[in-house]
Amino acid sequence: MSVSGELYLAVAAALFTIGAVGLLIRRNVLVMFMCVELMLNAVNLTFVTFARMLDDIGGQSLVFFVLVVAAAEVVVGLGIIVSIFRRRTVATADDLHILKG
Amino acid sequence: MDAAYLIPALPLLGFVTLLLFGKRLGDPAAGWIATLAIGSSFLASAVTFFALMGEDDHHRAVTKHVFTWLDVGGFKADAALLIDPLSMTMCLFVTGVGTLIHLYSVGYMHGDARYHRFFVYLNLFAFSMLMLVLGDNLLVTFLGWEGVGACSYLLISFWFERESAAVAGKKAFVTNRVGDFGFLIATFLAFGAFGTIEYHGMFEQLDGAAHTTLVAIALMLFLGACGKSAQLPLFTWLPDAMEGPTPVSALIHAATMVTAGVYLMARMAPVLAETPGVLTIIAWVGVITAFVAATIACAQDDIKKVLAYSTISQLGFMFLAVGSGAYVAAVFHMVTHAFFKALLFLGAGSVIHGLHEEQDMKRMGSLRKWMPITSATFIIGWLAISGFPGLAGFWSKDDILAGAWAENKALWAIGVVTAGLTAYYMTRQVALVFYGKERWRDHAEPHAEPHADKEELTEPEPVAADHHDHGDPHESPWTMTVPLVVLGVLSVFGGLLNLPFGDLAFLHDWLHPVFPEDIAPEIHVATNTKIAIGAAVTAVALVAMFVGFRLWSTRAERKELEPELLKRAWGIDALYSFLFGTGGGLVAAESAAVDRVVVDGAVNGIGNVVRMGGGQLRKVQSGYVRNYALAIAGGTVLVLGYAIVRMGL
C-alpha cells in the first residue's frame, strides 16, 4: 500500500517547525545545531516526496546536494563549537553575543 | 633689418645667463653683464633703426616672424615682431634709457645682499618691455604687458623684508590686474570682430566692424592703459611703488613701463580714430589726472613721492595728447619725459644715497655745495620738466597744449594750470633739496627717535664704504654720475627731436607712416596763436618757478601751502580702502555667515542624520543568534505571505 504524499509533506512541515522553534528557543549550541539538521532533513523529505508525486527525478538529485552541503556544514560547525568549548566551560549561544553592534 | 631679432633676444640672453650663473658672478660682474646685454640691445635697435630709415615711407612696416605660437581653429597668433617707426622709437629710448639706468644700478645696488637677483629682474623687465613694444599682435603685446607687470611687482617688493615694500608690490599687482582685465576683454572682442588680433590685419577691417564693438574695444584697451599708466581711477599704486629701489622707480615707474599705456593707445590709433567719443574720454581722464596728481605733488615731503605724482601728472599730459589726436606729441613727450624724469629719479637716488637713506625733503637743503654733479643735473631736469624755454620739456609740452587748444579750450586751460603747478612743485623740490639751510645737520644726531625704526628698515646701505662717517653728504661714484650727465645732456637737447619749424619736425615726419592724416588729422593752429600759447604757458611756468623759489628756498615749513587733503592725496586711497577694504570686509563677513549657516549646516546636517540613524540601527545587531534566526524566519514568512497573497492562492 502506498501512503499519500500529503502525509509525508505534513510530517516534513512538522519536522521543520520543530527544528525552527527549537532553534529559536534553545540556547545550547549543540541542540541548536541538531535543530538545523532537523530543518534540513525536513526539506529533504519534501524534495523526495515531490519527486515521487510529480514523477520527477530532479527532486531526488537535489537531495544529494543538500546532504553534501549539510555534511560540510556539520564539519565546519562542529569545528567551531569544539574550539568554543575549549575556551569556555559553559557555552550557550547567548554567551557568544560579543559581536553585538 | 635682421638685427631686430637681437633687440629682445639679448636681454633675454642676459636674463638666462644671470639666472643660471648670477650668484657666482656676484657683485659687480652680474651688473656689468646685465648692462652689456641691454647696451648691445640698444646697438641692435640703432642698427635696425638705420635700416628702417633706409626704406622709403611706404615700406616702413616690416613684420619679423619668429615662430607660430598658436594655430587653433580660426585663431592664429604668431610670435612676430613688428618693426615700424613707432616701435623703433620706443625701442631706442627703452634700451637707451635702460642702459643708463642699468649702469647707474651697478653703483647704486653695490653691497646689496641680492645684488645679482636685481639684475636678473632688470634684464627680464627689459625683455618684456621690448616684447610689448615690438609685438605684432595683441597677444604678444599682452605677453610683454604681463611680463613688465610681474617684473614691476618683483622689483617694487625687492626689499620684501620691509612690510611696506611687500604691500606696495601687492597693491601694484592687484591694481594692474583690473587694467589687464580690460586688455583681455578687448583682445577677445577684437578677435570676435575681426577674426584676427594682428594690428595691421585688424586695421584693414575697421570699415566692416560695428561701431559699438569698436567703442567697446577702445574703452577696454583704455581701461588697460589706465591701469598700466596709472591714470584715474587706477593711479594709487604708483606712489606706493616708490618702495622699490630708486633705479627701478626711474626705469619702470617713470621712463618705460608706465608709458606702455600711452604706447598702446598710439598703436591702436586707427581704432581710436573711428571712435571720437572715446578720444574725448581719454583726453578728459588724462587732463584731470594730470591736474589732480600735480596738486598732490605740491604737498608731498618724500622726495620720491613728489616725482611719483609728477610722473602720473605727466602721463596725464600724454593721454591728453592722445585724446586730442596729437599722437606725435604724445610720443614726443613720452621720450622727453623718459629723459628728464629718469634724470630726476636717478638724481633723487643719488641724493638719498649721499644722505644715507634720507628721503624727507624737509631734512635736506643746501646740497648743491656737497653734490655738485647731482645738483647740476637735477637742476637741468627741473628746468626741463618745468618747461623752461629751449629745454626738452618745453617743446613737447607745447606740442601737447597746442593740440589741446585745437581740441577744446577747457582742456587747454586745465593743461596750462597743471603746467604751472608742475613748475611750482618741481621748484619747491629743488629749493628744499639743493638750496636753503643745511637742515640735515639738525637731524644728524637725533636720527634715533620716531624715524629710527623706519630708517633701520629702509634701503640697505648701497655703498658699504664710508659707513662710519655719518657726517656730510657725499657725491656718488662715477657709475651713478655718468648716467646723470648723459641724461642731463639729453634733457637739454631732447627737444631737437621735434622742433615745430618746417623741416625740423623729425619725429613728426618719422612717425608719419604710423599716424597718417586719416588717423591723426594735421592739427591746425595758426602760427601766431601757437606763439601766443607758447608764450602764455612759458610765462605761467616762469612765474610759478619764481614764486616757488621765493617761497621754499627761505623756509621749509609752510603749513598753509600744504593742506592736509593734498598730503593725503585727496583721500582717494582712504576712499578705496573704505570701499574695497571695509566694504569688501562686510561682504566677506556676510558670505562667511552664509557659509557657516547654509553650506556647513547642510553638510553637518547630513552627517548628523546618518550618525543618529546608524546609532539607532546598531541596536538591531544584538549579537544573539536567536534574534537573527527569528528575523530570518519572520522575513521568510513575510516574503512567502506576500507571494501567496499576490498569487492569489
Interface residues (C-beta under 8 A of the other chain):
Chain A: A20 L23 L24 I25 R27 M32 A93 D94 L96 H97 I98 L99 K100 G101
Chain B: R618 K619 V620 Q621 S622 G623 Y624 V625 R626 A629 L630 A633
